[in-house]
Amino acid sequence: MKSKCRWLAAIMAVVLSLIVGISTNSKVQAKSTSEPLKIGMEANYPPYNWTQTTSANGAVPIEGSHSYANGYDVEIAKRIGKRLHRKVVVEKTEWDGLLPALTSGKIDLIIAGMSPTAARRKAINFSEPYRKSTFVVIMNKDNKYATAKKLSDFKGAKLTAQQGTLHYDLIKQLKGSKREPAMRDFSAMRQSLASGTIDGYVAEDIEFESYHNVNPNIVAVNLNKMAGFHVDHDDSVTSIGVKKGNTKLLNEVNATLRSIPTKERDQLMSKAIREQPKAGNSAKKENWLVSTWKQYGHMILSGIGMTLLLALVGTIVGFFIGLLVGIVRTIPTPTTRGKRWALNFVKWLLSVYIEIFRGTPMMVQAAVIYYGIAQFWHLNLNRTVAALIIVSINTGAYLAEVIRGGIISTPEGQFEAASALGMTHNQRMWHIILPQAIKNCLPSITNEFIVNIKDTSVLSIISVSELFFVGTTIASQTFQFFPTYLTISVIYLILTFTITRIFNLIEKKLEGNKNYNLMANQVQVGTPKDTEANN
């Protein structure tokens, strides 16, 4: 048993060293360079912003990855950075995570084609506008609503828009239209339009220009020219988000914007439209999978590595958390009142922990922990470290109940026999009960590992570059949505299938010789051939 304990201690040491190493490395990098200007954007909304694999055309690095961001928003950010003498770094963040990232201090500015709506102004400040937009409904040319001339012509049309944007609210003005559930990004809307699940989606005119470059079979129905359509001025422009109280930075941003003439801004947008990712011509000359792997292979491998790291470390640390919680919750009730009250209080706290982390989605836990800690305690966690903590704590809550069930399901005779031998409670647990309980719980632990591999996809809310996050980025750049997501699903299947087979081998190894009998010798339990051989 001492050997087993040493192995457990060694594994824990490696895991903790890995976590501390990641955290320390991020701090060292932060100290070794001058304070960068951190810009929050999706890097998934061409021509405003997109992700690419090289620094070509003046792209800037994306924090925590080997990718780069470019686009109209990046050009604006570079001009602000030049004025402030600060290097521009992009924090790639989902749309819903931009506001909490800014208010928690994770980023300095939001430059993501965001409109300064009244609701957003309550949370953050906005700069002067840097672009004015026209609103359109993007549809396929052959759609029956593509020739709409007035708002009522959209009656019966299935329309949607990006979640958390003004665009989705504008659908209400299209009387009689069916407002479908909002979608997380433009990649999802483009895929839905191509597959025919929606008739169209509301967006800005620049989104049409961008998408039309790679799909000439779409049209834009201009809403601004229709009678009765109304949009407030603040809702029709895009501005830069600044944290409340940071007046100095806001003034510098406004001064930079005033120095950029309208003609230059139009040139920057035209340049962004020309340089934005397109459905590659190489895909026509060679197999799509081959061309995609050549261009994005390192991103996919990086995503696989991050997914496995989060799942493996999360499961190992979660196992030890669950083991500790499971042991504590099965401690016999002490005879003295003080110890009994103390133990009951600890068990109550552990029950609360289990209920909270089993009763709430991991995506919500990720947002609360990553942004909440920064906002209320001013602790800026590295997103990878935060993800490891989130997966570990979540896994620990589930495995705590699994291990507790394994302990209490051990036959009562095992406890009685150990007690008859004069063993203490700790000796009974470590030498008799836990080895059996853990072996019986191994299928459930395997299942939790597999679940973690798949559930790491929800960590895209804090922009962790795991496999699904990488797949979404590739789909938005290549416009090959179905092949990309099909490839990602196959990779997930390979990972889970492989892990399942590995743990099956471990289970068989732990089972040992099925013919083993404590009261018999090898001849008595052997097969007839074994008996003949011994004779």
KOLTI-138486 format. One record per atom (N, C-alpha, C): residue in three letters; x, y, z. Coordinates in steps of 0.05 Angstrom, whole numbers, plus 5000, padded with zeros to 4 digits. Example, Ala and Ser with C-alpha at 12.3 -4.5 7.8 and 13.67 -1.06 7.14 Angstrom:
<recs>
Ala526448865156Ala524649105156Ala526449345156Ser525749555142Ser527349795143Ser525850015157
</recs>
This chain:
<recs>
Met501749765000Met500050005000Met501750255000Lys504150245014Lys505850475014Lys506850534986Ser507250324970Ser508050364942Ser505950514926Lys503450434931Lys501150564918Lys501050854926Cys501450914951Cys501351184961Cys503551354948Arg505851234945Arg508051384932Arg507351444903Trp506051264890Trp505251314862Trp503251534861Leu501251524879Leu499251734880Leu500552004885Ala502352014904Ala503752264910Ala505352374886Ala506652184872Ala508152264848Ala506352384827Ile504052264822Ile502152364802Ile501152634810Met500452674836Met499552934845Met501753144842Ala504253074847Ala506453264844Ala506753354816Val506553154797Val506853224769Val504553414760Val502153354768Val499853514761Val500153794772Leu500753824797Leu501054084809Leu503354244797Ser505554104790Ser507754234777Ser506954344750Leu505254184736Leu504354274709Leu502654524711Ile500754524731Ile499054754734Ile500655004743Val502354964762Val504055194772Val505855294749Gly506855104733Gly508655184712Gly507255354691Ile504755274684Ile503255434665Ile502755714676Ser501955724701Ser501355984713Ser503756154715Thr506056034724Thr508556184727Thr509556284700Asn509356114680Asn510256184654Asn508756424643Ser506056434648Ser504556664639Ser505356914653Lys505956894679Lys506757124694Lys509457224685Val511357034680Val514057114671Val513857254644Gln512157154626Gln511857284600Gln510757564603Ala508857594622Ala507657854626Ala509658054636Lys511557964653Lys513458144665Lys515758204646Ser516258014628Ser518658044611Ser518158234588Thr515658324583Thr515058504562Thr513658744573Ser513658964557Ser512159204565Ser509159134564Glu507659294579Glu504759244581Glu503459274554Pro502259054543Pro500959074517Pro498259194518Leu497259284496Leu494459384494Leu492759154485Lys491159054504Lys489558814499Lys486858884487Ile486358784463Ile483858844448Ile482058594448Gly479658634457Gly477758414456Gly476058414430Met475958184417Met474358154393Met473857854388Glu471957794371Glu471357514365Glu473557394347Ala474757564331Ala476657464310Ala475257254293Asn472757304288Asn471057104273Asn468857244258Tyr469357504251Tyr467257664239Tyr468357834216Pro469357694194Pro470457844172Pro468358014158Pro469058254148Pro471858364147Pro472658534171Tyr470858544191Tyr471658694215Tyr474058564229Asn473858304233Asn476058164246Asn475957864239Trp478257744237Trp478357454232Trp480957334242Thr481157074241Thr483556924250Thr484956814226Gln487656834227Gln489256714206Gln491756584219Thr493056414203Thr495256254214Thr497956384213Thr498256604198Thr500756754196Thr500357044202Ser502657184204Ser502457474209Ser502357644184Ala501557514162Ala501457654136Ala499557884137Asn500158094120Asn498458324117Asn498058484143Gly500058474160Gly500058634184Gly498358524207Ala497858264207Ala496258144228Ala497758154255Val496258154277Val497458174304Val496957914318Pro498657844338Pro498357584352Pro495857564369Ile494757324371Ile492457264389Ile493657144414Glu493057264437Glu494057174462Glu493356884468Gly495456734476Gly494956454484Gly494756254461Ser495656334437Ser495456154414Ser497756224395His497956064374His499956114353His498556234328Ser496256344332Ser494756464310Ser494856774311Tyr493856894290Tyr493857184288Tyr491157294280Ala490657544287Ala488157674280Ala488657904261Asn486757944243Asn486958154223Asn484158254217Gly484058474202Gly481458584194Gly481358884199Tyr479059004193Tyr478659284197Tyr478959374226Asp477859214245Asp478159284273Asp481059274282Val482559084271Val485459064278Val486959304269Glu486359404245Glu487659644234Glu487059884252Ile484659914261Ile483960134280Ile485460094306Ala485659854316Ala487059794341Ala489959864339Lys491159804316Lys494059854312Lys494660154313Arg492760314303Arg493160604303Arg492960714332Ile491160594347Ile490960674375Ile493460594390Gly494460344385Gly496860244398Gly499260414392Lys499460504367Lys501760674358Lys501660934373Arg499361054377Arg499161304392Arg499961274421Leu499261044432Leu499860994460Leu502560864465His503960794442His506560664444His506360394459Arg504260254452Arg503759984464Arg503259784442Lys504459544446Lys504059324427Lys501159224429Val499959184406Val497159084405Val497158784406Val495558674425Val495158384427Val492158334428Val491258144413Val488358074412Val487657854432Glu485657904448Glu484457704465Glu481957594450Lys482257364438Lys480057254423Lys477857154442Thr475557284441Thr473457234460Thr470757214446Glu469057024455Glu466357004443Glu464857264449Trp462857314433Trp461357564435Trp460157604463Asp458957394474Asp457757424500Asp459857464522Gly462357414517Gly464457444537Gly465857714535Leu465257884516Leu466658134512Leu466258324535Leu463658374542Leu463058564564Leu464258474590Pro463858224599Pro465158144625Pro468158154624Ala469258104600Ala472258114598Ala473258394602Leu471758594592Leu472558874595Leu472058974624Thr469758914635Thr469159014662Thr470858874683Ser471858634677Ser473558494696Ser476558554693Gly477158714673Gly479958794668Gly481558604652Lys480358394640Lys481758204623Lys482758344598Ile481358544588Ile482058684564Ile481958984569Asp483259134551Asp483259424554Asp481059564537Leu480459444513Leu478559564495Leu476959344481Ile474459404474Ile472959234456Ile472859364429Ile474059244409Ile473859344382Ile472859114365Ala470259094363Ala469058854351Ala466458914335Gly466359154323Gly463959224308Gly461559254327Met461959344352Met459859354372Met458359624371Ser455759614372Ser454159864373Ser453859954401Pro453960214406Pro453660324434Pro450760354442Thr449460134446Thr446660134453Thr446260244482Ala443860324488Ala443260434515Ala443860234537Ala443159984532Ala443659774552Ala446659734557Arg448259744536Arg451159704539Arg452459944552Arg451360184547Arg452460424559Arg452260424590Lys450360264600Lys450060244629Lys452460094642Ala453659924626Ala455859754636Ala458659864629Ile458959974605Ile461560074597Ile461260344582Asn463460484577Asn463460724562Asn464160664533Phe463360844515Phe463960814486Phe465261054475Ser466961004455Ser468261224441Ser466461344420Glu467461544406Glu466061654384Glu465761424362Pro463761434345Pro463361224325Pro465761214306Tyr466460974297Tyr468560954277Tyr467460824251Arg464860764251Arg463560674226Arg460560674229Lys459160754207Lys456260754206Lys455260524188Ser453160394196Ser452260164182Ser449460184171Thr448860024151Thr446259994140Thr445359704146Phe442859674154Phe441859404161Phe440459274138Val441059014135Val439958864113Val439058584123Val437458454106Val436858174111Val438258014088Ile439957834096Ile441557684077Ile440057424071Met439557374045Met438057134036Met439357014011Asn438556774005Asn439256653979Asn437656783957Lys438856793933Lys437556933911Lys434856813904Asp434656543906Asp432156413898Asp430056403920Asn430556533942Asn428556543964Asn426256723956Lys423856633963Lys421456793955Lys421257063969Tyr422757093991Tyr422657354005Tyr424857543996Ala426457453977Ala428857613968Ala428057863953Thr425557873944Thr424658113929Thr422858293946Ala423058263972Ala421358423991Ala421858723987Lys419758883986Lys419959173982Lys419059324007Lys417459194024Lys416459324048Lys416559134071Leu416359234096Leu416759064119Leu414758834121Ser412258874111Ser410258664113Ser410758444093Asp412558484074Asp413158274054Asp414658034066Phe415658074091Phe417157864104Phe415257674120Lys412657704117Lys410757544132Lys411257244126Gly411657094148Gly412156804145Gly415156734142Ala416856924138Ala419656864135Ala420956784161Lys422656584160Lys424156484184Lys426756634185Leu426956824204Leu429357004205Leu430656974233Thr433257034233Thr434757024258Thr436957234257Ala438557254278Ala440857434280Ala442657344302Gln444857484306Gln446757404326Gln445757454354Gln446257264372Gln445357294399Gln446657524413Gly445057674429Gly446157904444Gly446658154428Thr445558174403Thr445958404387Thr443258544381Leu443458794372Leu441058944364Leu439658814340His441258684323His440158564299His437758384305Tyr437958234327Tyr435858044334Tyr433258194342Asp433558414355Asp431158574362Asp429858704338Leu431458764317Leu430358894293Leu428358714279Ile428558454283Ile426658274269Ile423758324277Lys423458434301Lys420758494311Lys419358704293Gln420858874279Gln419659074261Gln418758954235Leu419558704229Leu418758574205Leu416158414211Lys413958554209Lys411358444217Lys410658184204Gly409957984220Gly409057724210Gly411357534206Ser413857624209Ser416057434205Ser416357254230Lys417557024226Lys417956834248Lys420856874258Arg421056964283Arg423657014295Arg424656754306Glu426556634292Glu427856384300Glu429756444323Pro430556234339Pro432456284360Pro435056414350Ala436156594367Ala438556734359Ala440956544358Met442956604342Met445256434338Met447756564349Arg449756404356Arg452056494371Arg453956664354Asp454056614327Asp455956764311Asp455056754281Phe456456894264Phe455756914236Phe456356654221Ser458256504231Ser458856244219Ser456356064220Ala455156054244Ala452755894247Ala450455984230Met450156254227Met447956354210Met448456294181Arg450956314172Arg451556254144Arg451055964138Gln451655784157Gln451155504153Gln448155444152Ser446655574169Ser443755534170Ser442555634144Leu443555864134Leu442455964108Leu443055774085Ala445555674085Ala446255484064Ala444755224065Ser444055134089Ser442554884092Ser439554914089Gly438555164089Gly435755224085Gly434055214110Thr435255204134Thr433655194158Thr432555474166Ile433655684154Ile432555954157Ile432356074129Asp430656274127Asp430356424102Asp432456644100Gly433256754123Gly435256964122Gly436057054150Tyr437957234151Tyr438757334177Tyr439357634174Val438857784196Val439258074196Val442158124204Ala443358304189Ala446158384194Ala446658654182Glu449158734183Glu449958994171Glu450758944141Asp450659164126Asp451359144098Asp454159034093Ile455959094112Ile458759004108Ile458958704110Glu457158574126Glu457058284128Glu456258164101Phe454458304087Phe453658204060Phe455958224041Glu457358454041Glu459658484023Glu461758264028Ser462158204054Ser464158004061Ser463257724052Tyr460857654058Tyr459857384051Tyr459457354021His458657574007His458257563978His460757503963Asn463057563974Asn465657503961Asn466057213958Val464957053976Val465456763975Val462856613967Asn460656743967Asn458056623960Asn456456823943Pro456856823917Pro455357013900Pro452456963897Asn451456743908Asn448556673906Asn446856783928Ile447756993941Ile446157123962Ile445557413954Val443457523966Val442657793962Val442157933989Ala442258193989Ala441758354013Ala439258524008Val437258494025Val434858654024Val435258884044Asn435459124033Asn435959364049Asn433559444066Leu433859444092Leu431659514110Leu431459814115Asn433759954113Asn433760244119Asn432060394099Lys431660284075Lys430060424054Lys427060374056Met426260194075Met423460114077Met421960304096Ala419560374088Ala417960554105Ala417260424131Gly417560574153Gly416860474179Gly419160354194Phe421360304180Phe423660184194Phe425260404209His425760354234His427060564250His429260444267Val431560584267Val433860514284Val434960764296Asp435460764322Asp436660994334Asp439561034324His440461274325His443161334315His445261164328Asp445161144355Asp447260984369Asp447160694361Asp444860594352Asp444660314345Asp445660264316Ser445960474301Ser446760434273Ser449760494268Val451260554290Val454060604288Val455660404304Thr458160384299Thr459860204315Thr461960374329Ser462460314355Ser464260464371Ser466160274387Ile468060394400Ile469960234416Ile469260244445Gly469160004458Gly468359984486Gly470760034504Val470260194525Val472360264545Val471160224573Lys472760124591Lys471760074618Lys471060334632Lys468860344647Lys468060584661Lys470260674680Gly470760934681Gly472761044698Gly475461084685Asn475860954662Asn478460984648Asn478161214628Thr477961454638Thr477461694621Thr479961754604Lys482261714615Lys484761774600Lys484861614575Leu484361344577Leu484461174553Leu482261244534Leu479861314544Leu477661394526Leu478361644510Asn479661834523Asn480462074508Asn482562024487Glu484461844493Glu486461764474Glu485261624450Val483261454455Val481861304433Val480461504416Asn478961694428Asn477461894412Asn479362064395Ala481662144407Ala483562304392Ala484662154368Thr485161894372Thr486161724349Thr484061714327Leu481561664335Leu479361644315Leu479061904299Arg479362124312Arg479062384299Arg481262424278Ser483562304283Ser485762334265Ser485662164240Ile483661984238Ile483361804215Ile481161914197Pro481762024174Pro479762134156Pro477761924146Thr475462014138Thr473361824128Thr474461674103Lys475961804086Lys476961674062Lys478861454070Glu480561494090Glu482461294099Glu480961054111Arg478861114126Arg477260894138Arg475960714116Asp474960844095Asp473760694073Asp475860524059Gln478360634057Gln480460484045Gln481260244062Leu481260284088Leu481860064106Leu479759834104Met477159914102Met475059714099Met475359564072Ser475859714051Ser476259584025Ser478559394025Lys480759464039Lys483059294041Lys482359044057Ala480759074079Ala479958844095Ala478258654079Ile476458764062Ile474758584046Ile476458434026Arg478458554015Arg480258413995Arg481858204009Glu482758254033Glu484658064046Glu483257864064Gln480657884068Gln479357694086Gln479557414075Pro479357204092Pro479556924084Pro477356864064Lys478056714044Lys476156624023Lys476256324021Ala474156214010Ala474155924005Ala476455863986Gly478555743996Gly481055723981Gly480855593953Asn482255703934Asn482355593908Asn483755323908Ser485555283928Ser487055033929Ser485154803934Ala482854863947Ala480854653953Ala479754533927Lys479854693905Lys478854593879Lys480854413866Lys483454443873Lys485554293860Lys486154033875Glu485654033901Glu486353793917Glu484153743937Asn484253513949Asn482253433969Asn482053643991Trp479553693999Trp479053904019Trp480553844045Leu480353584053Leu481653504078Leu484653554077Val485953494054Val488753524051Val489553814053Ser488053984038Ser488654274037Ser488254404064Thr486154314078Thr485554434105Thr487654344125Trp488554094123Trp490554004142Trp493254144137Lys493854194112Lys496354344106Lys496354624118Gln493954754116Gln493855034125Gln493255054155Tyr491654874166Tyr490754904194Tyr491554664211Gly493254484201Gly493954244216Gly495054294243His496854494246His498054554272His495954664291Met493954804281Met491754904298Met490154664309Ile489554474291Ile487954244299Ile489554084320Leu492154034315Leu493753884335Leu493954034361Ser494154294360Ser494154454385Ser491554424400Gly489354424385Gly486654394397Gly486354124410Ile487353914396Ile487253644407Ile488853624433Gly491253744432Gly492953744456Gly491653884479Met490454114474Met489154264496Met486754104507Thr485253984490Thr482953824499Thr483853584516Leu485953444508Leu486953224523Leu488153314550Leu489553544549Leu490753644574Leu488553714594Leu486453854586Leu484353924604Leu482853684614Ala482353484596Ala480853244605Ala482553074623Leu485153044617Leu486852864633Leu487352984661Val488353234661Val488853364687Val486353394703Gly484153484690Gly481653514704Gly480653254716Thr480953034702Thr480052774713Thr481852684736Ile484452714733Ile486252624754Ile485852784780Val485953054777Val485553224800Val482753184811Gly480753164794Gly478053124802Gly477652864817Phe479252654809Phe479152404823Phe480052434852Phe482252574856Phe483352604883Phe481452784900Ile480252984887Ile478253144901Ile475852964909Gly474852804890Gly472652634896Gly473352424916Leu475852314915Leu476652114935Leu476652234963Leu477752474966Leu477852604992Leu475052655002Val473352774985Val470552834993Val469052575000Gly469452374983Gly468052124988Gly468851995014Ile471352005021Ile472351895047Ile471152045070Val471252315068Val470252475091Val467252425095Arg465752395074Arg462852365076Arg462052085086Thr464051905087Thr463451635098Thr464751585125Ile465851795137Ile467051755164Ile464851695184Pro465151495201Pro463151435221Pro462651675240Thr460251695250Thr459551915268Thr461051895295Pro462652095303Pro464152085328Pro462252075352Thr463251985374Thr461551965398Thr461452225414Thr463552385412Thr463552645427Thr462052855411Arg460653035427Arg458953235414Arg460453425396Gly462753525406Gly464353725390Gly465253615363Lys466353375364Lys467253255339Lys464953195320Arg462653105333Arg460353045316Arg459253295302Trp459153525316Trp458153775304Trp460153865282Ala462753845288Ala464753925268Ala464553765243Leu464353495246Leu464153315223Leu461653375207Asn459353415221Asn456853465207Asn457053725191Phe458453925202Phe458654185188Phe460354145163Val462553995165Val464253945142Val462753795121Lys461253595129Lys459653435110Lys457553615097Trp456453805112Trp454453995100Trp455754165079Leu458154265085Leu459654435065Leu460254275040Leu461054025043Leu461653855020Leu459153795004Ser456953755018Ser454353715004Ser453553954987Val454054194998Val453454444983Val455254454958Tyr457754394962Tyr459654394939Tyr458754204917Ile457953964925Ile457053764905Ile454553854891Glu452553964906Glu450054044894Glu450454284875Ile452154474882Ile452654704865Ile453954624838Phe456054464840Phe457554394816Phe456354174800Arg454554014812Arg453053824796Arg450453944785Gly449554154798Gly446954274790Gly447154514772Thr449554594764Thr449854824746Thr451554744722Pro451054854698Pro452654774675Pro455554874677Met457354714666Met460154784667Met460755054653Met459155114632Met459555374618Met459055604637Val456955584653Val456355804672Val458555814693Gln459455584703Gln461655574723Gln464155714711Ala464755654686Ala467155774673Ala466956074673Ala464656184664Ala464256474663Ala464456604690Val463156474710Val463156594737Val465956594749Ile467356364746Ile470056344759Ile472056524744Tyr472156504717Tyr474156644702Tyr473856954704Tyr471357044699Tyr470857334699Tyr470257434727Gly468857274743Gly468057364770Gly470457404788Ile472357224788Ile474757254804Ile476257504797Ala476457564771Ala477857804762Ala476358054770Gln473758044768Gln472158284774Gln471958354803Phe471558154820Phe471058204848Phe473558174866Trp475458014858Trp477857974874Trp480458074859His480058164835His482258284819His484658084816Leu483957834812Leu485957624807Leu485657544778Asn487657604762Asn487557554733Asn488657274727Leu486957074728Leu487856804723Leu488456764693Asn490556604688Asn491056514661Asn488756334653Arg487756374628Arg485356224620Arg485755924620Thr488155824614Thr488655534615Thr488555434644Val489755584662Val489655514690Val486755514701Ala485355724693Ala482455744701Ala480955504690Ala481455424665Ala480055194654Ala480654934669Leu483254904676Leu484054664691Leu482654654718Ile482454884731Ile481154894757Ile478154834754Ile476854944734Ile474054904730Ile473454614724Val474854484706Val474354204699Val474954024723Ser477054084738Ser477753924762Ser475653934783Ile474754174790Ile472754204811Ile470054084802Asn469354124777Asn466854004767Asn466953694767Thr469253584758Thr469553294759Thr469553184787Gly470953334805Gly470953244833Gly468253214845Ala466353404838Ala463653384849Ala462253134840Tyr462653054815Tyr461352814805Tyr462652554816Leu465352554816Leu466652314826Leu466452274856Ala465952494871Ala465552464900Ala463152284905Glu461052314890Glu458652144894Glu459251864884Val460751844862Val461351574851Val463051414872Ile465151544883Ile466851404902Ile465351354928Arg463751534937Arg462151484961Arg460351244957Gly459151224933Gly457450994927Gly459050734927Gly461650754917Gly463350514917Gly464050424945Ile464450624963Ile465250554990Ile462950425005Ile460550545004Ile458350445019Ile457150185007Ser457850124982Ser456949884969Ser458749644975Thr461049694988Thr462849474996Thr461449305017Pro461449045014Pro459948875033Pro460748935062Glu458748925079Glu459148985108Glu461048795120Gly461148555110Gly463048355121Gly465948435118Gln466648605099Gln469348695096Gln470148875119Phe468249055127Phe468749225150Phe469049065176Glu467248865178Glu467248705203Glu469748535205Ala470648425183Ala473048255183Ala475548425190Ala475648665178Ala477848845184Ala477948925213Ser475448985224Ser475349065252Ser476148835270Ala475448585262Ala476148345278Ala479148305279Leu480548405258Leu483448385258Leu484748615273Gly483148785285Gly484249005301Gly485049255286Met484149275261Met484849515245Met483249755254Thr484549995252Thr483150245257Thr481550315232His479950535234His478250615211His480050685187Asn482250835192Asn483950915170Asn485250675157Gln486150485173Gln487350245162Gln485350085146Arg482850065156Arg480749925141Arg480350055114Met480150325114Met479650475089Met481950435069Trp484450485077Trp486650485059Trp487450205049His487250005066His488249735059His486049545049Ile483549595057Ile481449405051Ile479349525033Ile478149745041Ile475749855028Ile476350005002Leu478150205004Leu478750374980Leu479750214956Pro481650024959Pro482449874935Pro480149744921Gln478249634936Gln475949504923Gln474049714911Ala473549934927Ala471750134917Ala472650274892Ile475350334891Ile476450474867Ile476250294843Lys476850034847Lys476749844824Lys473849824814Asn471949824832Asn469149804824Asn468150064811Cys469450284818Cys468650554807Cys470050614780Leu471950444772Leu473550504748Leu471850554723Pro469750394718Pro468050454694Pro466850744695Ser465950824719Ser464851094722Ser466951304718Ile469451254728Ile471651444724Ile472351464695Thr472251244681Thr472751244652Thr470651404638Asn468151374646Asn465951524634Asn466351824638Glu467251894662Glu467652184668Glu469952294651Phe471952144647Phe474152224629Phe473152284601Ile471552104591Ile470352134564Ile468552384563Val466952414584Val465252654585Val466852914585Asn469052904600Asn470853144601Asn472053214573Ile472753004558Ile473753054531Ile471753214515Lys469253134517Lys467153274501Lys466253534513Asp466153544540Asp465153784553Asp467054014553Thr469653964546Thr471454194545Thr470654394523Ser468854314505Ser467954494484Ser466454734496Val465254704520Val463854934532Val465755144542Leu468355074544Leu470255274554Leu470955484533Ser469655464509Ser470055674489Ser468855934500Ile467155924521Ile466056174532Ile468256344544Ile470556224553Ile472756374563Ile475156364543Ser474456284518Ser476356294495Ser478756114499Val478255874511Val480455674512Val480555544484Ser482855524473Ser483155414445Ser483255114445Glu481054994454Glu480754704452Glu479754624424Leu479154374420Leu478654264394Leu476254404381Phe474054424395Phe471654544383Phe472054834376Phe473454984393Phe473955264388Phe475655294363Val477655124360Val479255124336Val477555054311Gly475854854314Gly474154774291Gly472355004282Thr471155154302Thr469455384295Thr471055594280Thr473555634288Thr475255834275Thr475855754246Ile476455494242Ile477055394215Ile474655414197Ala472355344208Ala469855354192Ala469255644183Ser469755834201Ser469156114194Ser471156224174Gln473556104172Gln475556204153Gln475256064126Thr474555814125Thr474355664100Thr471555664088Phe469555724104Phe466755724096Phe465855444089Gln467355244098Gln466654964094Gln465654854120Phe463154914127Phe462054864153Phe461654564158Phe460154434140Phe459554154145Phe462053974145Pro463853994125Pro466253834126Pro467953884151Thr468154134159Thr469854194183Thr468654064208Tyr466054104213Tyr464953994237Tyr464753694236Leu464453574212Leu464553284210Leu467353184217Thr469453324208Thr472153244214Thr472653264245Ile471753474257Ile472053514286Ile470653294301Ser468253224292Ser466753014306Ser468152744304Val469452684281Val470952434277Val473352434296Ile474652664299Ile476952674318Ile476052624347Tyr473752744355Tyr472652684381Tyr472052384385Leu470952264364Leu470251984365Leu472751814368Ile474851884354Ile477451734356Ile478551754384Leu478452004395Leu479552044422Leu478051884443Thr475351894442Thr473751754462Thr473951454459Phe474051354434Phe474251074429Phe476950964439Thr479051114434Thr481751034444Thr481951024474Ile480851234487Ile480951244516Ile479351014528Thr477050954516Thr475350734526Thr476850464525Arg478250414502Arg479750164499Arg482050154519Ile483450374524Ile485650374543Ile484650304571Phe482450424579Phe481350374606Phe480250094608Asn479249984586Asn478349704586Asn480649514592Leu482949574581Leu485349414586Leu486249434615Ile486049674626Ile486749714654Ile484849564672Glu482249564666Glu480349414681Glu480949114681Lys481549004658Lys482248724656Lys484748654672Lys486648834671Lys489148794686Lys488548784716Leu486748964725Leu486148974754Leu484448734763Glu482948614745Glu481348384752Glu483048144761Gly485348114748Gly487147894756Gly486147624746Asn487047414758Asn486347144750Asn483547074760Lys481747024742Lys478946974749Lys478646704764Asn480646524761Asn480546264775Asn481746274803Tyr482546514811Tyr483946524837Tyr481946454860Asn482846274878Asn481246184901Asn483046174925Leu482346324946Leu484046344970Leu484446074983Met482445894981Met482445634996Met483345404979Ala484445464955Ala485245234937Ala487945284926Asn489345064918Asn491945104905Asn491545124875Gln493745164861Gln493545214832Gln492444974817Val493144724827Val492144484813Val489144464815Gln488044534839Gln485244504843Gln483544694826Val484644924820Val483045124805Val483845124776Gly485644964767Gly486544964740Gly484744814722Thr485344824696Thr483744684676Thr484744394674Pro483344214662Pro484243934659Pro487043924646Lys487544104626Lys490244104614Lys492444174633Asp491744374651Asp493644454672Asp494344214690Thr492144064697Thr492543834716Thr494343624703Glu493843564677Glu495443364664Glu498343454662Ala498743714658Ala501443814655Ala502943794682Asn501443844704Asn502743824731Asn503443534738Asn501843344728Asn502343064733Asn504642964715
</recs>
